[in-house]
Amino acid sequence: ALRRIGLLDFKVGLGVLAHVLDVPVPEAAEIAGNLVRRSLLEVAGQGHFDMLSPIRGRARDLARPDDVAAVRTGLLAWAEAHAPAHDNFGAADAEWLGDLPAMRHAVLMACAEPATRAQGYSVANRIFSSLYTSMRAREAVEILEGALASGDGPPSIGAQVARRAGIAA
């Protein structure tokens, strides 16, 4: 758990943590609690978990390739589970907005790899409405332009992602 959390450069909520650790939420809470008691993890505002830089650096040094893969898989699974099912749905109070850095990272990480680029584009397209409705234009531009800069996405949604990046800009 320490190695995987150390690979995250941002605060995460319990739901994200559970996906990254690939355990149920109650077990993730217990693991996080144990790390907090040992002063290896901090509970930040709104129940998000974070590491101090020296601890994160040490945990990252200990991380193995399977930890990196698990974090990638877990973040993308969380993003898929929390992005709206349709590209025209999304609310300004969507639960995942509290973990926007995790969503941004999941999308950009997925888009960076040809094997998961289509999935990253899909999530980016589906979260646009929530970002737009919640007046988070800067974040929408960062995510959508990041997806576009990664390479060509699926033709069926690539143009829509580009149009939405323009709208947000």
Buried (B, 14 or more C-beta within 10 A) or exposed (E): BBBBBBBBEEBBBBBBBBBBBBBEEEEBBEBBEEBEEEEBBBBEEEEBBBBEEEBBEBBBEEBEEEBBEBBBBBBBBBBBEBBBEEBEEBEEEBEBBBBBBBBBBBBBBBBBBEEBBBBBBBBBBBBBBBBBBBEBEEBBBBBBBBBBEBEEBEEEBBEBBBEBBEEBE
